[in-house]
Amino acid sequence: MKELKSVTRLIDSFAKLPGVGYKSAEKMAYAVLNMKEADVEEFSRALENVHDKVHKCPVCGSYTEEEICEICGDSERNHRQIIVVSYSKDVLAFESLNTFNGVYHVLGGAISSVNGVGPENLRINELVERIKKDQVEEVIIATNPTTEGEVTAMYLAHILEKENVTVTRLAYGLPMGGHLEYADALTLSKALEGRKKF
C-alpha cells in the first residue's frame, strides 16, 4: 500500500509530544481520521488557540492568557513568600492543595549539563530581581527531587546567600527521582509543611 503522506506527517507531529512513541502517534493519527469533521475542526482550533493565546507571565513565568497571571495579580496573596519551581505545571500541583497563599517563580527547567541547560538558560536573574523589588522574605525551593533538581536547588541556595532572604527547601516527603506533578496531595502537603532552611 502506498504511503499516505498526510497521515505520516500527522504521525510525525504527534510523535514530537513527550512520552509518545511511534505506535501511540500512529494510533492517534488514525483516531483523527475517524473523527467527525466538526471535532477535527475544534481540535485544530484548540491547538491554534493554545499557541496564540497562552504565554508566559512576565512576572513569574507561569502560563497565562491574561497580561499577568491571576496569582501574580492577586493582591490578597503574600508576595513576600515565593515557591520556586522548575515548570509551570508544578504550580498546578501546589495550587490544588489550597493551603499556600504565596506566589510562584517558574525557572523554565533545571540545570542539566547533559541537556545543555545552564543557569543562564533559567529565569534566575528574574528571581533575584523579584526578591529585591518585592522585599521577599522567604524563597521555598521546590525543584524536583532528581539529580538536576538538586543541582539547581544548590545553585539557587548559593546565589541567594547574598540576598537578605530566608531560603528553604521542601522536606523529603517526596520520593527521590520523582516529579511534583505525580505527587499525591498529602505527600506534597507534608513536604511543604516540613520544609527546612537551606
C-alpha positions in Angstrom: 0.0 0.0 0.0 1.2 3.4 -0.9 2.3 5.7 2.0 -0.2 8.4 2.9 1.9 11.5 3.2 -0.7 13.5 5.2 -1.1 10.6 7.7 2.7 10.2 8.0 3.1 13.9 8.7 0.4 13.8 11.4 2.1 10.7 13.0 5.4 12.6 13.0 3.7 15.6 14.6 2.2 13.5 17.4 5.5 11.7 17.9 7.1 15.1 18.9 5.0 15.1 22.0 6.8 13.9 25.2 6.2 10.3 26.1 4.6 9.5 22.7 6.2 6.7 20.7 5.7 5.9 17.1 2.9 3.3 17.8 1.0 5.7 20.0 1.4 8.5 17.5 0.1 6.2 14.7 -2.9 5.3 16.9 -3.7 9.0 17.5 -3.4 9.9 13.8 -5.8 7.2 12.8 -8.2 8.2 15.5 -8.2 11.7 14.0 -9.1 10.2 10.6 -12.2 8.6 12.3 -13.3 11.8 14.0 -16.3 13.8 12.7 -15.3 16.9 10.7 -16.6 19.3 13.4 -14.5 17.5 16.0 -11.4 17.8 13.8 -12.0 21.5 13.3 -12.5 22.0 17.1 -9.3 20.1 17.7 -7.4 22.2 15.2 -8.8 25.4 16.7 -7.8 24.3 20.2 -4.2 23.8 19.0 -4.1 27.2 17.4 -5.7 28.9 20.4 -3.3 27.4 22.9 -0.4 28.6 20.8 -1.8 32.0 20.0 -3.4 33.0 23.4 -1.3 31.3 26.0 2.0 33.0 27.0 4.4 33.2 30.0 3.5 35.6 32.7 6.2 38.4 32.7 6.3 38.3 36.5 6.5 34.6 37.5 7.0 32.8 34.2 3.9 30.6 34.6 1.5 30.2 31.7 -1.5 32.6 31.4 -3.9 34.1 28.9 -4.0 37.4 30.7 -1.4 40.2 30.7 -0.1 38.8 34.0 -1.3 35.6 35.7 -4.1 35.6 38.2 -1.8 34.6 41.0 0.6 37.5 40.4 -2.3 39.9 40.0 -3.9 38.8 43.3 -3.3 41.5 46.0 -4.6 39.1 48.7 -1.7 36.7 48.2 1.6 37.0 50.2 4.0 38.4 47.6 6.9 38.1 50.1 6.8 34.3 50.0 7.8 32.6 46.8 7.8 29.0 45.8 10.4 28.4 43.1 9.5 25.5 40.7 11.1 24.2 37.5 8.0 24.1 35.3 4.6 25.8 35.0 2.7 22.5 35.6 4.4 22.3 39.1 2.4 25.4 40.1 -0.8 23.5 39.5 0.3 20.8 41.9 0.7 23.3 44.8 -2.5 25.3 43.8 -4.5 22.1 44.1 -3.7 22.0 47.8 -5.5 25.3 48.6 -3.1 25.8 51.5 -0.3 28.1 50.1 -1.1 31.8 49.9 2.2 33.0 48.5 3.3 33.3 44.9 5.5 31.3 42.5 8.5 31.7 40.3 8.9 29.3 37.3 12.6 28.7 36.3 11.7 27.1 33.0 13.7 24.0 33.5 16.6 22.7 35.6 20.4 22.8 35.3 21.5 19.8 33.2 24.9 19.6 31.6 23.7 16.5 29.7 20.8 18.5 28.1 22.9 21.7 27.7 20.9 23.7 30.2 23.0 26.1 32.3 22.0 28.7 34.9 21.9 31.3 32.1 19.1 29.4 30.4 16.8 29.6 33.5 14.9 32.6 35.0 17.3 33.0 37.9 18.2 36.7 37.3 14.4 37.5 37.2 14.1 35.7 40.6 16.8 37.8 42.2 15.2 41.0 40.8 11.8 40.0 42.3 13.4 39.3 45.7 14.8 42.8 45.7 11.8 44.6 44.2 9.1 42.9 46.3 11.2 42.7 49.5 10.7 38.9 49.6 11.2 37.3 53.0 11.2 33.6 52.1 12.1 31.6 49.0 10.9 28.0 49.1 12.9 25.9 46.6 10.6 23.3 45.2 12.6 21.8 42.3 12.1 18.1 41.6 14.0 15.7 43.8 16.1 14.5 40.9 19.8 15.0 40.2 19.1 18.0 38.0 16.6 19.4 40.6 19.2 19.0 43.4 21.9 20.7 41.4 19.5 23.6 40.6 18.5 23.9 44.2 22.1 24.0 45.4 23.0 26.6 42.8 20.0 28.8 43.8 20.9 28.5 47.5 24.4 29.6 46.7 23.2 32.6 44.6 20.6 33.6 47.2 23.1 33.6 50.1 23.9 37.2 49.0 20.3 38.3 49.4 18.5 39.2 52.6 16.1 36.4 52.3 15.4 33.1 54.1 15.9 30.1 51.7 14.1 26.8 52.5 13.8 23.6 50.6 10.8 21.2 50.5 11.1 18.4 53.0 11.8 15.0 51.6 8.3 13.6 51.8 8.7 13.4 48.0 10.5 10.3 46.6 13.9 10.8 45.0 13.7 10.6 41.2 10.0 11.5 41.3 8.2 14.5 39.8 6.0 17.0 41.6 3.2 16.6 39.0 2.7 13.0 40.0 2.8 13.5 43.8 -0.4 13.0 45.8 -1.9 15.9 47.7 -0.9 14.5 51.2 2.7 13.9 50.2 3.0 17.3 48.6 1.3 19.0 51.6 3.6 17.3 54.1 6.7 18.2 52.1 5.6 21.8 52.1 4.9 21.8 55.8 8.3 20.1 56.6 10.5 22.4 54.6 13.8 23.3 56.2 16.3 26.1 55.9 18.9 25.5 53.1 
